[in-house]
Amino acid sequence: MTASIRRIVLDSLKPREASIIELSQALCSVKGVNEVDITVTEVDVKTETIRLVIRGSNINYDELSKVMVDHGSTIRSIDEISVAKS
């Protein structure tokens, strides 16, 4: 039996100049991701705190993390996760 990630909520930090549009599109291209919602929750001089809600059928967390790093973002915490048997 394997369990697949269906929904994950992340608290993240990104550079202000990085576009949430580009980040959301890149995350949506990750294997198993069907939908990405990004909300800016705090703005500082150089960074923005964002909340990501990512939904899909079998989200590849390792690839998701790599895309975040490639776009200059860091995952501060996983705030929620939903998994299901595959």
C-alpha positions in Angstrom: 0.0 0.0 0.0 1.2 3.5 -0.8 -0.2 6.8 0.2 -0.2 9.8 -2.1 -0.3 13.5 -1.2 -3.6 15.0 -2.3 -3.4 18.5 -0.6 -0.6 20.3 1.1 -0.5 23.8 2.7 2.9 25.5 3.0 4.2 28.6 4.7 7.0 30.0 2.6 9.3 33.0 2.1 10.1 34.4 -1.3 12.0 37.4 -2.6 9.7 40.4 -3.3 10.9 40.6 -6.9 9.9 36.9 -7.6 6.5 36.8 -9.3 3.8 34.7 -7.7 2.4 34.1 -11.2 5.6 32.5 -12.4 6.0 30.5 -9.2 2.4 29.2 -9.3 2.7 28.2 -13.0 6.0 26.4 -12.2 4.5 24.6 -9.3 1.5 23.6 -11.4 3.9 21.8 -13.8 5.1 19.5 -11.0 4.0 15.9 -11.5 0.7 15.2 -9.7 -0.2 18.9 -9.1 -3.6 20.0 -10.5 -4.1 23.3 -8.7 -2.0 26.0 -6.9 -3.3 28.9 -4.7 -0.9 31.5 -3.4 -1.8 34.2 -0.9 0.7 36.9 0.1 0.3 37.2 3.9 3.1 39.6 4.8 5.4 42.0 2.9 8.8 43.1 4.1 11.4 45.2 2.4 13.1 42.3 0.6 10.8 39.3 1.1 7.1 38.2 1.1 5.6 35.6 3.3 3.2 33.4 1.2 0.7 30.7 2.0 0.5 28.0 -0.7 -2.4 25.5 -1.0 -1.5 22.8 -3.5 -3.9 20.2 -4.7 -3.5 17.2 -6.9 -3.8 13.4 -7.4 -0.3 12.4 -6.3 1.9 15.4 -5.5 5.6 14.8 -5.8 6.9 16.7 -2.7 10.6 16.4 -3.6 10.0 18.0 -7.1 7.8 20.6 -5.5 10.6 21.5 -3.0 13.1 21.8 -5.9 10.9 24.1 -7.9 10.5 26.3 -4.8 14.3 26.5 -4.3 14.8 27.2 -8.1 12.5 30.2 -7.7 14.4 31.6 -4.7 11.7 30.5 -2.2 12.1 28.5 1.1 9.5 26.3 2.8 9.2 27.5 6.4 6.7 24.9 7.4 4.1 22.4 6.3 0.9 23.6 7.9 -1.5 21.0 6.6 -1.4 17.8 4.6 -3.9 15.4 3.2 -3.0 11.9 2.0 -5.0 9.0 0.6 -4.3 5.4 -0.4 -3.3 5.0 -4.0 
